[in-house]
Amino acid sequence: MENTNQTQCRHLRTKTAYIPEADQPDAWRSGESSTAQYWCLCTMTTAGPDNQFAAPESCGHARSCFVSAELPM
């Protein structure tokens, strides 16, 4: 699985984010689940501050509210 942290927003969440796998703690970011419900931590709804849908495939660099999920060094 490729690392998608650099292309998805730090504020994107789903319930599976709180059940980390030991070997792949960010596996939920892949968006591979067909049943996962995503929300934005900024709005606590299924839409981000820009009123666009919160989902792994849409919460990326192109959004004005995007904040990289990659931790600063």
Biotite code that builds the C-alpha atoms (Angstrom):
import biotite.structure as struc

atoms = struc.array([
    struc.Atom([0.000, 0.000, 0.000], chain_id="A", res_id=1, res_name="MET", atom_name="CA", element="C"),
    struc.Atom([1.364, 3.395, -0.898], chain_id="A", res_id=2, res_name="GLU", atom_name="CA", element="C"),
    struc.Atom([1.735, 6.151, 1.689], chain_id="A", res_id=3, res_name="ASN", atom_name="CA", element="C"),
    struc.Atom([-1.039, 8.670, 1.076], chain_id="A", res_id=4, res_name="THR", atom_name="CA", element="C"),
    struc.Atom([-0.276, 11.005, 4.000], chain_id="A", res_id=5, res_name="ASN", atom_name="CA", element="C"),
    struc.Atom([1.147, 13.679, 1.713], chain_id="A", res_id=6, res_name="GLN", atom_name="CA", element="C"),
    struc.Atom([-1.977, 13.808, -0.454], chain_id="A", res_id=7, res_name="THR", atom_name="CA", element="C"),
    struc.Atom([-4.743, 13.718, 2.144], chain_id="A", res_id=8, res_name="GLN", atom_name="CA", element="C"),
    struc.Atom([-5.798, 16.213, 4.747], chain_id="A", res_id=9, res_name="CYS", atom_name="CA", element="C"),
    struc.Atom([-4.860, 15.888, 8.402], chain_id="A", res_id=10, res_name="ARG", atom_name="CA", element="C"),
    struc.Atom([-8.485, 16.704, 9.326], chain_id="A", res_id=11, res_name="HIS", atom_name="CA", element="C"),
    struc.Atom([-10.059, 13.744, 7.476], chain_id="A", res_id=12, res_name="LEU", atom_name="CA", element="C"),
    struc.Atom([-11.325, 10.983, 9.801], chain_id="A", res_id=13, res_name="ARG", atom_name="CA", element="C"),
    struc.Atom([-13.336, 7.767, 9.893], chain_id="A", res_id=14, res_name="THR", atom_name="CA", element="C"),
    struc.Atom([-14.112, 5.389, 12.756], chain_id="A", res_id=15, res_name="LYS", atom_name="CA", element="C"),
    struc.Atom([-11.390, 2.970, 11.650], chain_id="A", res_id=16, res_name="THR", atom_name="CA", element="C"),
    struc.Atom([-8.794, 5.707, 12.243], chain_id="A", res_id=17, res_name="ALA", atom_name="CA", element="C"),
    struc.Atom([-9.184, 5.004, 15.952], chain_id="A", res_id=18, res_name="TYR", atom_name="CA", element="C"),
    struc.Atom([-8.429, 1.299, 15.593], chain_id="A", res_id=19, res_name="ILE", atom_name="CA", element="C"),
    struc.Atom([-4.851, 1.407, 14.300], chain_id="A", res_id=20, res_name="PRO", atom_name="CA", element="C"),
    struc.Atom([-3.158, -1.639, 12.882], chain_id="A", res_id=21, res_name="GLU", atom_name="CA", element="C"),
    struc.Atom([0.265, -2.103, 14.448], chain_id="A", res_id=22, res_name="ALA", atom_name="CA", element="C"),
    struc.Atom([2.101, -2.508, 11.149], chain_id="A", res_id=23, res_name="ASP", atom_name="CA", element="C"),
    struc.Atom([0.093, 0.112, 9.151], chain_id="A", res_id=24, res_name="GLN", atom_name="CA", element="C"),
    struc.Atom([-1.445, 2.742, 11.457], chain_id="A", res_id=25, res_name="PRO", atom_name="CA", element="C"),
    struc.Atom([-2.555, 4.942, 8.535], chain_id="A", res_id=26, res_name="ASP", atom_name="CA", element="C"),
    struc.Atom([-4.065, 2.138, 6.432], chain_id="A", res_id=27, res_name="ALA", atom_name="CA", element="C"),
    struc.Atom([-7.538, 3.698, 6.788], chain_id="A", res_id=28, res_name="TRP", atom_name="CA", element="C"),
    struc.Atom([-6.377, 6.650, 4.660], chain_id="A", res_id=29, res_name="ARG", atom_name="CA", element="C"),
    struc.Atom([-6.352, 4.459, 1.541], chain_id="A", res_id=30, res_name="SER", atom_name="CA", element="C"),
    struc.Atom([-10.124, 4.784, 1.161], chain_id="A", res_id=31, res_name="GLY", atom_name="CA", element="C"),
    struc.Atom([-10.412, 1.125, 0.210], chain_id="A", res_id=32, res_name="GLU", atom_name="CA", element="C"),
    struc.Atom([-13.419, 0.465, 2.464], chain_id="A", res_id=33, res_name="SER", atom_name="CA", element="C"),
    struc.Atom([-16.767, 0.652, 0.701], chain_id="A", res_id=34, res_name="SER", atom_name="CA", element="C"),
    struc.Atom([-18.623, 1.183, 3.996], chain_id="A", res_id=35, res_name="THR", atom_name="CA", element="C"),
    struc.Atom([-16.462, 3.767, 5.792], chain_id="A", res_id=36, res_name="ALA", atom_name="CA", element="C"),
    struc.Atom([-18.119, 7.045, 6.728], chain_id="A", res_id=37, res_name="GLN", atom_name="CA", element="C"),
    struc.Atom([-15.714, 10.019, 6.629], chain_id="A", res_id=38, res_name="TYR", atom_name="CA", element="C"),
    struc.Atom([-15.943, 13.436, 8.279], chain_id="A", res_id=39, res_name="TRP", atom_name="CA", element="C"),
    struc.Atom([-13.865, 16.578, 8.647], chain_id="A", res_id=40, res_name="CYS", atom_name="CA", element="C"),
    struc.Atom([-12.498, 17.434, 12.098], chain_id="A", res_id=41, res_name="LEU", atom_name="CA", element="C"),
    struc.Atom([-12.861, 21.148, 11.325], chain_id="A", res_id=42, res_name="CYS", atom_name="CA", element="C"),
    struc.Atom([-16.620, 20.976, 10.798], chain_id="A", res_id=43, res_name="THR", atom_name="CA", element="C"),
    struc.Atom([-17.447, 17.597, 12.401], chain_id="A", res_id=44, res_name="MET", atom_name="CA", element="C"),
    struc.Atom([-19.672, 16.901, 9.377], chain_id="A", res_id=45, res_name="THR", atom_name="CA", element="C"),
    struc.Atom([-19.311, 15.064, 6.076], chain_id="A", res_id=46, res_name="THR", atom_name="CA", element="C"),
    struc.Atom([-18.277, 18.324, 4.404], chain_id="A", res_id=47, res_name="ALA", atom_name="CA", element="C"),
    struc.Atom([-15.144, 20.387, 4.922], chain_id="A", res_id=48, res_name="GLY", atom_name="CA", element="C"),
    struc.Atom([-14.961, 24.162, 5.592], chain_id="A", res_id=49, res_name="PRO", atom_name="CA", element="C"),
    struc.Atom([-15.205, 24.683, 1.826], chain_id="A", res_id=50, res_name="ASP", atom_name="CA", element="C"),
    struc.Atom([-18.565, 22.817, 1.735], chain_id="A", res_id=51, res_name="ASN", atom_name="CA", element="C"),
    struc.Atom([-17.082, 20.002, -0.351], chain_id="A", res_id=52, res_name="GLN", atom_name="CA", element="C"),
    struc.Atom([-17.529, 16.315, 0.495], chain_id="A", res_id=53, res_name="PHE", atom_name="CA", element="C"),
    struc.Atom([-15.006, 14.838, 2.980], chain_id="A", res_id=54, res_name="ALA", atom_name="CA", element="C"),
    struc.Atom([-13.513, 11.636, 1.532], chain_id="A", res_id=55, res_name="ALA", atom_name="CA", element="C"),
    struc.Atom([-10.022, 10.220, 0.883], chain_id="A", res_id=56, res_name="PRO", atom_name="CA", element="C"),
    struc.Atom([-10.308, 10.795, -2.863], chain_id="A", res_id=57, res_name="GLU", atom_name="CA", element="C"),
    struc.Atom([-11.313, 14.442, -2.492], chain_id="A", res_id=58, res_name="SER", atom_name="CA", element="C"),
    struc.Atom([-9.446, 15.774, 0.575], chain_id="A", res_id=59, res_name="CYS", atom_name="CA", element="C"),
    struc.Atom([-6.181, 16.725, -1.098], chain_id="A", res_id=60, res_name="GLY", atom_name="CA", element="C"),
    struc.Atom([-3.918, 19.593, -2.174], chain_id="A", res_id=61, res_name="HIS", atom_name="CA", element="C"),
    struc.Atom([-6.539, 21.119, -4.462], chain_id="A", res_id=62, res_name="ALA", atom_name="CA", element="C"),
    struc.Atom([-8.758, 22.117, -1.533], chain_id="A", res_id=63, res_name="ARG", atom_name="CA", element="C"),
    struc.Atom([-8.373, 25.514, 0.134], chain_id="A", res_id=64, res_name="SER", atom_name="CA", element="C"),
    struc.Atom([-8.786, 23.956, 3.602], chain_id="A", res_id=65, res_name="CYS", atom_name="CA", element="C"),
    struc.Atom([-6.119, 21.238, 3.046], chain_id="A", res_id=66, res_name="PHE", atom_name="CA", element="C"),
    struc.Atom([-3.496, 20.606, 5.750], chain_id="A", res_id=67, res_name="VAL", atom_name="CA", element="C"),
    struc.Atom([-0.955, 17.855, 5.071], chain_id="A", res_id=68, res_name="SER", atom_name="CA", element="C"),
    struc.Atom([-1.301, 14.722, 7.199], chain_id="A", res_id=69, res_name="ALA", atom_name="CA", element="C"),
    struc.Atom([2.466, 14.325, 7.197], chain_id="A", res_id=70, res_name="GLU", atom_name="CA", element="C"),
    struc.Atom([4.000, 15.165, 10.551], chain_id="A", res_id=71, res_name="LEU", atom_name="CA", element="C"),
    struc.Atom([6.501, 18.052, 10.527], chain_id="A", res_id=72, res_name="PRO", atom_name="CA", element="C"),
    struc.Atom([10.095, 17.150, 11.269], chain_id="A", res_id=73, res_name="MET", atom_name="CA", element="C"),
])
